[in-house]
Amino acid sequence: MEQSNVLIPRKSMFKQDEVCSLTGVKPYVLRFWESEFDEIKPVVSSTGGKLYERDHIEFILKVKTLLFDEKLTIERVKSKINSGTDQTEEATKSSKASKVKKSLVRDEVVKGHRDINFEAIDQAKKLLLDIIQRTNSIQQTYGWI
């Protein structure tokens, strides 16, 4: 399954309008998917706005690909996603504990590094991806792979 190459900015949390803009999904569709998929559970801020994590955006892009590109139904998307994970109860508990720990660590990192220039990091990432793509092209051209 090919996912679209969306460059997700280096942020810890995204507002609903940012998520809609990045994914190309309308807000009402996003709200519906939240009710259908347990993996999309945004945090509600003190002002009542929904905040999404990077994992949410990646999952939304995956669902969008399955629904619109592969033309699957919601039920088929759910079964495909569930069959791809096949976690036992213990692994699920471990995964939830890991997410909580990851969330706490992320909050601490963000709190201490608000002056990081994420745009410069994203530009460097684009440059490196371009170099990798060109290198792969050269390797294929000369049969080095």
Order of alpha helices (4+ residues) and beta strands (2+ residues): beta-alpha-alpha-beta-beta-alpha-alpha-alpha-alpha
